Amino acid sequence: YSSEREALQQVRRVIVTSAHTTRALADYNISPERCAVVPPGTDPAPLATGSGGTEPMLLCAATLTPRKGHAVLFRALAHIKHLPWRLRCAGSATLDPATAARLRRLIDELALADRIELLGELDADALDICYRQADVFVLPSHYEGYGMVLAEALARGLPIVSTTAGAIPDTVPADAGLLVPPGDTVAVAAALARVLTEPELRQRLVAGACAVRQTLPDWPSTCHRFAEELDRLLAE
């Protein structure tokens, strides 16, 4: 913290990925006037077609690390075993092998091994298939500075269940997802149960995601905005 704070005092301008990060930098004595928000780009993608089966497919795309909240998600799903669902988890299991091992044990302890797949790190094509076949995107993260996978899910028109942590509310509008307090297993379970059992709610969230989809910046426009900020700094 102290080294970051000292380093930031040496710069004239900071480019951040979200308004939340601008607010967070106040703790480092960086005023909002010194910050420029340039959200990451999102590649255009086709709308998800869904699983087409009797068991809705949930997708979580995140590394198996504590911050992403997989343990909260698995325990939440144990609360709704009586509902039909399957979960695919796409994300590296090698960044934190100890956490990955604990999560595998937790799946077994909760008797969910036949309903949760840990797919590991996927290439772009394989991940795209997962997005296309998903019915709901879920990310119970404890903190996100932006949440690029959430934007990727919105680009595919997927309804979202996530948390209010960090910049997630900046990325996921209220009409596109259900956001609950981070770490709240019961709240995650309740949100998932609603999305799974209330077709009208799910369709409203899909409509909200499709509306946001039209406003997501692509990478060329993000690069252009980034370059504009650099030009402004040089002009000063």
N, C-alpha and C positions, 0 to 999 in steps of 0.2 A: 504493500500500500504506500509506504513512504517513498520508495524509489519511483513508483508510478507517478505519485503526486509531484515529486521533484522534477521528473522528466516533462510532465505536462506543463509545468510553469515556464518551460523554455520555448514553448511553441506559441505562435500567434493565432493559429486557428486549428480546430479539431473537426474532422469529418466523421460523423457517426452514422449508424444504420437505423436509428429510431429516435423518436422524441423522448422515449423513456431514458435512453442513454444520455441525452442532453441533460435531463433532470438529475440523473445519477451523478453526473460529473460535477454537480454543485458541491459534492462532498470533497472534491479535489480542488476547490476554489476556481473552477472554470465556469465563467458566466455563460448564460445561454447565447449572448451576443457573439461569443467566440466559437460557437458551434454551428455546423451546417449539417442538416439531415439529408443523407443520400441513401435511400433504401436499396438493398441489393436487387438486381434484376431477377426475373423469373422467366424461364423458357416457356413459350406458348406450348400448350399440350391439349390433346383431345379430351373431351369429357369422359369421365369414368362410365363404364357400362354396367358395373356391379357384378356380383358373383352369380346372379341368376339362379341361385339355389335356395333351399329352405333354411339354410343357416347363413345369416348375414355375415359378411367377411369384414372384420375390423383390421385396420392396418396401423402399425406404429413404426415409423422410420426414425431410428435414433440409435446411437452407439450404446452398448450395454455398459453405461457408466452411472454412478449414483444420481447425478444431476437430472437425468432424463426421467426418473420416477417409475421405472418398470416395476419395482416391488409394489408400489402403490397400485399400479394398474392390475397386476396379477391378483392381489388381495381383493381389489374391487370386483374383479370378474368372478372370484370365488363366491361373492355375495349373490351373484345372479346366475348361478349354475343352472337354475331351472329354466332359463331362457335359451333359445337357440342362438348360437354365435360361434364363430371361430376367429382366432387372432393370429395374424402374421406379424412377426417382429423382424424388420430388416435393419441391420446395423452391425457394425464391427463388434466382435466378441474378444478381440485381441488387445484393444487399448487398455482394458482393465480386466485381466483374466480372473482376478479374485472376485470381482463383482459378477462377472459372467457365470462363474461357478456357483456363487450364492443364488443367483437367479434360477439356474437350472435345478438346484436343490429345492428352491421354493416352489417351482412348478410341480415337482414330484410330491412335495408335502401337501400341496393344495389339491392334489389329484386332478391336475389339468393338463397332463402330458398329451392326452389325446385331442386337446382343443387348442393348444398354443404351439406354434412353430417358431423356432429361432432360426432364421434363415442366414444369419451372418451378413457380412458386407456383400452387397450386390453391385454388379455393373449397371450402367445406365439402362440398358435394354431390359434386364431382369427386373429392376426397380419399377420401370415404366409398366411392366405387366402387372406388378402388384398394385400399383395405383389404379390401373384400368379395371382390375377385378374387385377392387374394394367397394364396400358400401358405406363405411364410416371411417374417418381418420381420427386417431386418438393419440394425444401426446401429453402425458401427465407431468410435464417437466417442472422442476423446482425453480428454474430460471432460464430465460432466453433473452438475449440482447436484440433479437429480431424474430427468428424462427423461420428459417428458409424452407424447411419441410412443410410448415403450415401454409406458406405461400404456394408451394408446389401442389398441396392438396386443394387449395382454393382454385388454382388454375385448372383443376380437373373437376370442379363443381362438387367436391365432396363435403358433406356435413362434418363438422369438427366437434370433438369433445376434448377440451384442454383445460388449462388453468389460467389464473389471473397473474401468474408470476412474470416479473420483468416486463418485457415489451410485448408479450402475447396479446393483450387487449388492443395494442396499437396495430397489430397485424391481422387479427381476427375480429371483424365487426360482430356486434351482438346478434345480428340477424343471420349470421353464417355459422355460428357455433355456440355451444354451451360451455361456459368457462366457470370453473369452480376453484376454491382456494387450493393452493398447492399442498400436497401431503395429506389431503382429506380423502381417505379411502371410501368412506360412506358417501361423500358427495360425488366422487367419480362414479361409483356404482349406480347412484340414483340418476345421474346424467346419462350414462350409457343405457340404463333401463328405459328411460324416456325415449331416447332416440330409437331404440330397438322395438318399442311397443306402441309408439304413437306415430303412425304413418303421416299424418298431417303435419306434425312438427318436423319430421325428417324432410318432407317436401319443402317446407318453408325454409329450412336451413340450406337445402340444395339450391333453392331459388336465390337465397342471399349469397351463397358462395358463387353462383353463376354471375350475379351482379358485380361482385368484387373482382371476379376474373377479368372483366373488361377494363379494369382500372390498374391492374398490376403493371409496374414498369418492366419493360424488357431490358436486356443487357445493353443494347446500343444506347438507349435513352439514359440508363444509369451511368454508363461511361461518359456520355456527353455532359451530364450534370456534374460528375466528378471533375471532369476537365474544366468546366466553368468555374468551379470553386478554386481550382489551382490557378487559373488565369486571374481570378479576382485577387488572390493572394499575391501573385506576382505584380499585378498592377499597383498594389499598395506599396 
